[in-house]
Amino acid sequence: MLKSLVSMLHDEEGATMVEYGVIVALIAAVCIAVVALIGGNINSAFTSVNSKL
């Protein structure tokens, strides 16, 4: 019982998955922020192209 508890404490597989999850969440947050910042500019560009067509 004690041996399995010690081996579970030294297992880093779960921590690695959590780290990957944090990295994915940060990448998603950056993507959302970029889209929010330049979304208005892109919308106005498409509107301008649409009106000229």
Order of alpha helices (4+ residues) and beta strands (2+ residues): alpha-alpha
